[in-house]
């Protein structure tokens, strides 16, 4: 055997031995060598690989730390979606789920389920090929996640090479990355010592650690991995998931000691109570327990809903509650202008999270619960996520505790605040100028059925808002090419394309423009109704509440919203700026007696080659026609484009006049 072969063989022996000791130490918590012996083996392997880089392999334990920092995360596409899971919040919902399972499987007796804690971490999928870890991805949106392979390699409980035997050629292991409670406390203590930001809870710490662009930072964090399922596999692993769990343990994964097979709903609920009593003593944060059908073929039979498997459910643990003091109540303005009272709390730990604010929902809730500034209140995290005030301990109310009322003026922009009639919500009417509503207002303004500015999406708008380049929607028409080109993921060509789309949007309709303004309760149909009724922007802005209420289809609450919106000088100023920027529309004559289409009802189906469906609707409406969404005996014409749907069949059935695109254009010409 040559010297090179001997080195290769020794390196492989060292890798196998070190991986085995990692498994004993991090997974089984049962080391068989002292630390100095382990360090000696690792240093020998590091020296061999340093002298002979060609001997470094993907599964080498030396590859857990030291990868070069990433510039950004790539994408990982999940061949089998990583779906969410439906929740049960009480025993009855668990029993109802069991009944649905038994009914679908046509089983009269008890179904065998697996039960395990629902770890409160971040989900990650690991892809192994020929036993070697090749790719790791986050859940993302279920179909596409972020490539975090370099970071996952640093997690000691993730095997870089599967142990044992019997694993498929390709196997995708799915599980949760978590941080133990004690390690989380030490991590936060270290963060404070270094003057860095502390984490709110172990889940956030795990997610933040996993998304570090520098894998060396991830390696310094105390992350653990627990598998809870399989994704893509090249061949079946077992018939039951309880067998899969045993395989995962044999392959080198740390499987929770609380994994169990139970039968029927009664044993599920017994398991739940057992975990509930142990919750505070568990080394990891959990937010429930998970029940899954054990038989994998039965899972295939049950299938999935649009968002979750029918064969699994998460039984959520009750929210933990703590008492604290309301130090203040502030009005928070949401992206749609809704004013929400938020209690500013004396910091308190609830379910492992430091809570400093809690929602009070609306003025009615404040009054119903009689929450006052200075009160001692019970706080819980609803669903272990959203902090809320449960109630007041009135025995502890101090003298001088102050009542709170929703302000008359928006705390952000100073615009009028009104309450929707017969609604609980109060709303800021400065929709076009309120910075709290800025991003939502811009996205709505640019949306397809409003001004239809292609390319003005979430990420770009976020940058424009963050850099104060767009303070109101009128600023969209003041954007310059050079400034746009300097933004992230933009360049000269992209900037030019966007400016062309912005210029194109200036030619619109009165109805589209009204809809784009984001007036509360004014959607496409109401905008068209206002445009048809008044015909001009000035008349609409000057219409008082009484005049608006006389229009069929506009009630008192909607009339109040419209009138209040245009009563705000700030909103009128933005509208003037938009019109000065060049936004215009065709202004048809108020009465079109000469048009043969006045009062005629049209339905469109299929695609048109000479114009968009929206353009066709606009042309018809300008000639006095009405547009309907479905075919009935009252329909006068159905315009049939390419690949028409069932509306064409309905038209034939009812004998409604059908026009192809050529005939439609001819009709418009007349």
Secondary structure, 3 states (H helix, E strand, C coil): CCHHHHHHHHHHHHHHHHHHHHHHHHHCCCCCCCHHHHHHHHHHHHHHHHHCHHHCCCCCHHHHCCCCCCCCCCEEECCCCCCECCEECCHHHHHHHHHHHHHHHCCCCCCEEEEEEEECCEEEEEEEECCEEEEEEECCCCCEEEECHHHHCCCCCCCCECCCCCCCCEEEEEEEEEECHHHHHHHHHHHHHCCCCCCCCHHHHHHHHHCCCCHHHHHCCCEEEEEEEEEEECCCCCCEHHHHHHHHHHCCCCCCCCCEEEEHHHHHHHHHHHHHHHHHHCCCCEEEEEEEECEHHHHHHHCECCCEECCEEEEECCCCEEEEEEEEEEEEECCCCEEEEEEEEEEEEECCEEEEEEECCCHHHHHHHCCCECCEEEEEEECCCEEEEEEECHHHCCCCCECCCCCCECCCCCCEEEECCCCCCEEECCCCCCHHHHHHHHHHHHCCCCCCCCCCCHHHHHHHHHCCCCCCHHHHHHCCHHHHHCCCCCCHHHHHHHHHHHHHHCEECHHHHHHHCCCCCCCHHHHHHHHHHHCCHHHHHHCCHHHHHCCCCCCHHHHHHHHHHHHCHHHHHHHHHHHHCCCEECCCCCCCCCCCCCCCEEEEECECCCCCHHHHHHHHHHCCCEECCCCCCCCCEEEECECCCHHHHHHHHHCCEEECHHHHHHHHHC
